[in-house]
Amino acid sequence: MDKINKNNKNKSRVVIIALLSGIFTFPAFIFTACSDIIEVNLTEKEVLLNTPPDDYTTTKNGVNFWWNPLDGAVDYELQIVSPDYENLEELILDTITAKNTFTTTLEPGKYEWTITALNSSSSAYSTIRKLNIVETIDLNNQTVELLNPVDNDTSNITDLRFNWKAVNQARNYDFELKFDNELVHSENMEELFIEYKLENGDGTYTWGVKASNEETSTSMFYHSYLLDTEVPGEPTLSEPENNSILEDKTHTFSWERAPNTGSDLYDSIFVFSDEELSQMVLSKKRSQSSYQDSLGPGEYYWLVKTCDVAGNESVDSQVWQFTINE
C-alpha cells in the first residue's frame, strides 16, 4: 500500500507541474515486431538519490544533483520547485539530461526536488527531497553560473553577447577575456552581460566572470570558446565516376575532403534525379567520406558539400552523373 501511495503522489506532482508550465506529457506506446528491441519497464523501479541529502541546508548557491543511473532509462528529468510541491509557488527548473548528475545555482530559499527516469514507454520516480539555501553576504564560496556562450562552444560568430546569472549579495562583476591565455579585455560592471567583438582571429578564447561586494568576492569562473571562420575546402568526388553506367544494386559513393585546418568536419551528400538539381532523391550527413545506397534504375546527379561544426560550409563539389540500368 505504501508503494501505491508513493507512486500516486509522484504522478500527482508531475501533473501539477505540467499544468503550471503548460506542458502535457502523454504515455508513449510501442508496437513491437518480433525483431524489435523491447524496452525495460521502469514503472516498478525507483530512482535512488545520492546528493544533496534530504533537508540539506547550505549557504552555497552552487548545487550538484547526483543520483544512481537506472537500468533501462534513456533520460532523466530533474524538477526543482519552490517552496514545496504541496504549497507550490514556482517551478524553478524542469530539465532533461542523459547524465545522472546536474549542476546549477539557486537563489536563497526553500526548495524540493525530484528525479524522473524516462524511456519512450515508461517512467520511474525518486522520492522528494528538501533543500534549503541560506542567504549570506560572504561570496567566497559562491558560484557564478556562466550562461552563454556555453562551455567548449565552437562557432564562426565573432560578435558575441556574454551573459551570466546574478549572484545574491553581489554588487558588481569582473569580466575578462583571454586569447591563447593572453588577456585581451577586462571590465568591471553591474550588468549581467557584455557585448564584445572578437578581433584576435581564429583560435581558443577563454572568458570568465567574478562576482564581488564590498567585503568579499567569488573565484573567477571560466568558459572556453573556439572561433573558427575558416571555410572548408571543396571536396573531390571519387565514385561512381562521372557518366558511369551501373547495375541495379547497392553502390558506394566516395569522395575526398580537403585538408582540415579548423574545427571538426562532416559532409553532406545530395543525389538528384534531374540535371537542374530540383528533384532531390537523397540527402545524407556523413562523418566519413563514403556512403552506400541502392537507388533503383534511373539517371542521377550527385554532389557533396563539406561543413564544420562551427557553421562554415564549403562550395559544392562538381556535379557528376551516373545511370543505373534496369
C-alpha positions in Angstrom: 0.0 0.0 0.0 2.8 2.4 0.8 4.3 1.8 -2.7 1.0 2.6 -4.4 0.5 5.8 -2.4 4.0 7.0 -3.2 3.6 6.4 -6.9 0.2 8.2 -6.8 1.9 11.2 -5.1 4.7 11.2 -7.7 2.2 11.1 -10.6 0.2 13.9 -9.0 3.2 16.2 -8.7 4.1 15.6 -12.4 0.5 16.6 -13.4 0.7 19.7 -11.2 4.0 20.8 -12.9 2.6 20.1 -16.3 -0.4 22.3 -15.6 1.8 25.2 -14.3 4.2 25.0 -17.2 1.6 24.4 -19.9 3.3 21.2 -21.0 1.4 18.0 -21.1 3.2 14.7 -21.4 1.3 11.6 -22.5 2.3 8.0 -22.2 4.2 6.5 -25.2 3.0 3.2 -26.6 5.3 1.0 -28.6 4.0 -1.6 -31.0 6.8 -4.2 -31.5 7.5 -6.8 -34.0 9.5 -9.9 -33.2 12.7 -8.3 -34.2 12.1 -5.1 -32.2 14.0 -4.3 -29.1 11.6 -4.3 -26.1 12.4 -1.5 -23.6 12.8 -2.1 -19.9 9.6 -1.3 -18.0 10.5 1.3 -15.4 7.1 1.5 -13.7 8.0 -0.6 -10.7 11.5 0.8 -10.3 12.8 3.7 -8.2 15.5 6.3 -8.8 17.9 6.4 -5.9 19.1 9.8 -5.0 22.7 10.5 -3.7 23.2 14.2 -3.1 22.2 16.6 -1.8 20.8 14.7 1.2 17.2 15.3 2.3 16.6 18.6 4.1 20.1 19.7 3.3 20.9 23.3 4.4 23.8 25.3 2.9 24.9 28.9 2.2 26.5 27.8 -1.1 24.4 28.7 -4.2 26.0 26.1 -6.4 24.3 22.7 -6.1 25.3 19.4 -7.7 22.4 17.0 -8.0 23.5 13.4 -8.3 21.6 10.1 -8.5 22.2 6.5 -9.4 21.7 5.5 -13.0 18.7 3.3 -13.6 18.9 0.3 -16.0 16.6 0.9 -19.0 16.4 4.7 -18.5 17.3 6.8 -21.5 16.9 10.3 -19.9 16.3 11.8 -16.5 14.0 14.7 -15.7 15.1 17.0 -12.9 12.4 19.1 -11.3 13.0 21.8 -8.7 10.1 23.7 -7.2 9.7 26.4 -4.5 8.9 26.2 -1.7 7.5 22.6 -2.0 5.0 20.5 -4.0 2.1 20.9 -1.6 2.4 24.7 -1.5 3.7 25.2 -5.0 4.6 28.8 -5.9 7.2 28.5 -8.6 8.7 25.9 -11.0 12.4 26.7 -10.7 13.8 24.2 -13.1 12.4 21.4 -15.3 15.2 20.0 -17.4 16.0 16.7 -19.2 19.5 15.2 -19.2 21.0 11.9 -20.3 23.5 12.0 -17.4 23.0 11.1 -13.8 24.3 14.4 -12.5 23.3 18.1 -13.0 24.8 21.3 -11.6 23.0 24.6 -11.2 22.9 27.7 -9.0 19.9 28.7 -6.8 18.8 31.8 -5.0 18.4 31.7 -1.2 15.1 29.9 -0.4 13.4 26.6 0.3 13.1 24.0 -2.4 12.0 20.5 -3.2 13.5 18.4 -6.0 12.9 15.1 -7.7 14.2 12.9 -10.5 12.1 11.0 -13.0 13.8 8.3 -15.1 12.4 8.1 -18.6 12.3 5.9 -21.7 9.8 6.1 -24.6 7.3 3.8 -22.9 7.6 4.2 -19.1 9.0 6.2 -16.2 10.2 5.8 -12.7 10.3 8.3 -9.8 12.5 9.2 -7.0 11.5 10.3 -3.6 11.0 14.0 -2.9 13.9 15.8 -1.1 14.0 19.2 0.5 16.8 21.7 0.0 17.4 25.0 1.9 19.7 27.7 0.6 20.5 30.3 3.3 21.4 33.8 2.4 24.9 35.0 3.2 26.9 38.2 2.4 30.1 36.1 2.2 30.8 35.4 -1.5 33.9 33.3 -1.1 32.1 30.0 -1.6 29.6 31.2 -4.1 29.4 30.2 -7.8 29.0 32.4 -10.8 26.9 30.4 -13.3 28.0 31.3 -16.9 25.2 31.0 -19.4 26.3 31.9 -22.9 28.4 31.1 -24.8 28.2 27.6 -23.3 31.4 25.9 -22.3 33.5 24.5 -25.1 31.3 26.1 -27.7 32.6 26.2 -31.3 31.3 28.8 -33.8 32.2 31.2 -36.6 30.4 34.1 -34.8 32.7 37.0 -33.8 30.0 39.4 -32.4 29.2 37.8 -29.0 27.0 38.5 -26.0 28.5 37.0 -22.9 26.0 36.6 -20.1 25.7 35.0 -16.6 23.3 34.6 -13.7 23.1 37.0 -10.9 24.8 36.1 -7.6 22.8 37.1 -4.4 24.6 39.9 -2.5 26.9 40.7 -5.4 27.3 44.4 -6.2 29.5 44.1 -9.4 31.1 41.7 -11.7 34.6 41.5 -13.2 34.7 40.2 -16.8 37.8 39.1 -18.5 38.6 37.6 -21.9 41.7 35.8 -22.9 43.0 34.6 -26.3 45.5 31.8 -26.2 45.9 32.5 -22.5 46.7 36.2 -23.1 44.4 38.8 -21.6 42.7 40.9 -24.3 39.9 42.6 -22.4 38.8 43.2 -18.8 35.9 45.2 -17.4 34.1 45.8 -14.1 30.3 46.2 -14.4 27.0 45.9 -12.6 25.2 44.3 -15.6 24.9 40.6 -16.2 26.2 40.7 -19.8 28.7 42.3 -22.1 28.7 42.5 -25.9 32.1 42.2 -27.5 33.6 41.6 -30.9 36.4 39.0 -31.1 39.2 40.6 -33.0 42.2 38.3 -32.5 41.4 35.9 -35.2 40.6 32.1 -35.1 41.6 30.2 -32.0 40.6 29.4 -28.4 39.1 32.2 -26.3 38.6 31.9 -22.6 36.1 34.2 -20.8 35.5 34.4 -17.1 33.4 36.3 -14.5 33.9 37.0 -10.8 31.3 38.5 -8.5 32.1 40.9 -5.7 30.7 43.0 -3.0 32.3 45.5 -0.5 33.8 42.7 1.6 34.3 39.5 -0.4 34.4 38.0 -3.9 34.0 34.7 -5.7 36.6 32.9 -7.6 36.8 33.6 -11.4 34.7 31.1 -13.3 35.6 30.3 -16.9 34.2 29.0 -20.2 36.1 28.2 -23.4 35.1 29.3 -26.9 36.6 28.1 -30.1 36.3 30.6 -33.0 36.7 29.1 -36.4 35.9 31.2 -39.5 37.9 29.0 -41.9 35.8 27.8 -44.8 36.4 24.1 -45.6 37.9 23.2 -49.0 35.9 21.8 -51.9 35.5 18.1 -51.7 36.6 15.9 -54.7 34.3 13.2 -55.9 35.7 9.7 -56.5 33.0 7.1 -57.3 30.7 6.4 -59.0 32.6 8.1 -61.8 31.1 10.8 -63.9 28.8 9.4 -66.7 29.2 5.8 -65.5 26.6 3.1 -66.2 25.9 0.8 -63.2 23.9 -2.3 -62.4 20.8 -2.2 -60.2 22.4 -3.0 -56.8 23.9 -1.3 -53.8 26.7 1.2 -54.7 29.3 3.0 -52.8 29.6 6.8 -53.1 33.0 8.0 -52.1 34.9 11.3 -52.1 37.9 13.1 -50.7 37.9 16.0 -48.3 40.3 18.9 -48.5 42.8 19.1 -45.5 41.1 20.2 -42.3 42.5 23.5 -40.9 39.8 24.2 -38.4 37.1 22.5 -36.3 35.7 19.0 -36.9 34.2 18.3 -40.4 31.3 16.4 -41.7 30.0 16.0 -45.3 26.5 16.1 -46.8 25.8 14.1 -50.0 23.0 15.1 -52.3 21.5 13.0 -55.1 19.0 14.3 -57.7 17.0 12.8 -60.5 17.3 15.8 -62.8 20.1 17.9 -64.3 18.6 21.1 -62.9 19.1 19.6 -59.4 15.5 20.4 -58.4 14.3 16.8 -57.7 16.2 15.6 -54.7 16.0 11.8 -54.0 18.7 11.5 -51.3 20.3 13.8 -48.7 22.6 12.3 -46.0 25.0 13.8 -43.5 28.2 11.7 -43.1 31.1 11.8 -40.7 33.1 9.5 -43.1 33.8 10.2 -46.8 31.6 7.5 -48.1 28.0 6.2 -48.3 26.3 3.1 -49.6 22.8 3.0 -51.0 20.6 1.3 -53.7 18.6 3.9 -55.6 17.0 1.7 -58.3 17.0 2.2 -62.1 17.3 5.8 -63.4 19.5 8.7 -64.2 21.1 10.5 -61.3 23.2 13.5 -60.4 25.2 13.8 -57.2 27.4 16.2 -55.3 29.0 16.7 -51.9 29.4 19.7 -49.6 31.8 19.8 -46.6 30.8 21.6 -43.4 32.3 22.1 -40.0 30.8 22.2 -36.5 31.4 26.0 -36.4 28.9 26.6 -39.1 31.2 27.1 -42.1 30.3 25.4 -45.5 32.5 24.7 -48.5 31.4 25.4 -52.0 29.6 22.5 -53.7 31.7 19.8 -55.4 31.4 19.2 -59.1 28.2 17.5 -60.1 28.6 14.0 -61.5 26.1 12.0 -63.4 25.5 8.3 -63.4 22.9 5.9 -64.8 21.5 2.7 -63.1 20.2 0.2 -65.7 17.1 -1.9 -65.1 
